[in-house]
């Protein structure tokens, strides 16, 4: 298994941001609908079981904290957190996503860019209206821990949420301590 290097993360984050800017320029109503936002996490899909010991070799390079937890009883996600931004001035989290066994053909590598929307995630209908003239797939998604809107444009997925992924990690960790 190969975990991303800091260089690969920065390159992927820059690419995602360029696509995001193209989307916002092509759909000016979207910027108004979303309001203030910032990049908060980059998802990176890997094959096979996650190897936290192997990943800790990279944690020193990538981050200061690590959280590993199951999602939807099918796979695990390991979140690496850095105290300071490692890309795009605001990106502090890397989500290492285990590829779902039920989707063996899912592409590996950079998978998504999370956008933190501090004033609340806009409604699904409002976002669909803001991008109606473009080829953008917009869906509401959720798992047992949280909800978000997912926009896919030019093959790049963007996740809009009113929370950071690390907040979800801490919430899950607290729930484990209560059992």
N, C-alpha and C positions, 0 to 999 in steps of 0.2 A: 504494500500500500504506500502511496506517496502523498504526503501532506504538502500543501502549498507553501512556497517560500514567501518571504515578505515582498520580494520583487514581483512574484506572480500575483500576489494579492493587490498590490498597488496598480499593476498594469490592468488587471480585471476591473478594479474599482473605477479607474479612469475611463475605461471603455464603456462600462455601464453608465457612468455619469454623462458621457457624450451622447449616448442614446437617449437618456432621460431629458437632456437639454433639447434634443431634436424634437422629442415628443411635446415638451412644454411650448416650444416655439411653433409647432404645427397646430397645437390646440391651446390657444391663450386662455380659454375659459377654464381649462384644467388648473392652471396656476392659481386663478381666483378661487376655484372650488376647494383646492387643497389648502391654500394659505401657506403660512410659514411651515417649512419642512427642512429636514437635513438627513443626509445619509447616516445610518447608524450601524448597519451590519451587512457583511457580505457573506452569502451562502456559498459553500464549496462542496460539491458532491464527490464522494469517494466510493469505491467498490469494496465489498467485504466488511467484516466486523471492524469496528473502531478499536484502535489499540492505544489506550491512554498512556501506557508506558512509553511507547514509541513517540506519541505526540508530545510528551513532556520534554523530549529532546528539543522540540520546536517551541515549546511554550516560552522558554527563555527568550527566544527571538521574537515570537509573535505576541506574547501576552504575559500578564501578571497573574491571572486567575483562570481557572478551568472548571467547567461544569459539564458533566456527562449524564444524560438522562434518556429514558425510552420515550418514544412518541408513537401513539396509535398502536401499541403492541406489535409493531412490525419492524421498527428500526430504532436506532439511537441517533441523537444529535449531541455533538460536543461543541460547547460554546467557549471560545477563548476571548478573554477580556483584557484590554490594555487600558491603563489609566489615562494615557494620552492618545490622541488620534494617531492612527498609523497610515491613514490615507484620507483624501478629500476633506481635510481640516476637521471632520467630525466623526469619521468612521473609527469606532473603538472595539467592535465585536466581529469575530469571524465565527461563522457557524459551519462546522464540519458535519455534513449530512451523510449518513450512511444511505447508500442507494437502497431503495425498497426492494426486497426480494421479489415482490410481485411485479416489479417493473424493471426487469434486467436490461432493457434497451435504453433506459434513461441515460442521457449524456452525463459524462463525468466532468469535473472541473467547475469553473464559476457557474453558479446556478441562479442567483438572485441578489437583488440589492434591497435591503430594508430601508424604508423612509420613515423617520419619526415625525409625526404630525402632532405637535404639542396642544393644539386647540381642539383636538378630537378628529377621529377618522370621519371623513365625509360619507354621506349616504351613497349606496350603490347606484341608485337612480341618478343622482346628481353627477357622479363621475361618468356614468355611461352617456349622459346628455352632453357633458363637456368634451367628449372624444367621439361623438357619434359620426363625424365625417371621416374618421380615420379607421384604419384596421388595427383596433386595439381590443384585445380580449379582456373583459373586466368581470371578475367574479368575487363574491364574498366567500371567504374560507375560514375554517376554524379547526382547532383540535381540542383536546380536553383542557388545555391551559389558557387559550386566548383566541381572539378573532382578529381578522385583518382583511383588507381588500387587496386583491392581486391584479395587477395590470401587466399584460404581456404585449410588448411592442418591438417589432423588428427582432423577434426571437429572444428578447431579454425580459425577464420577469422582475417586476418591482412590487414590493409589499408595503402597503401603507398601514401604519398602526399608530395609536396614540400612546404607545409604551415602548420601552426598549426591551430587546430580547433578554438582557441581564435581569430585568425586573421579573420576567417569567421564570428564569432560572432560580432566583432567590425565593420566589413564591413556591416553586416545586420543592426546593430544598427544605423550606419551613414545613411544608405539608408532610415530608418524610419524617421530620423530627417529631411530629405530633402523633405518629403511629407507633 
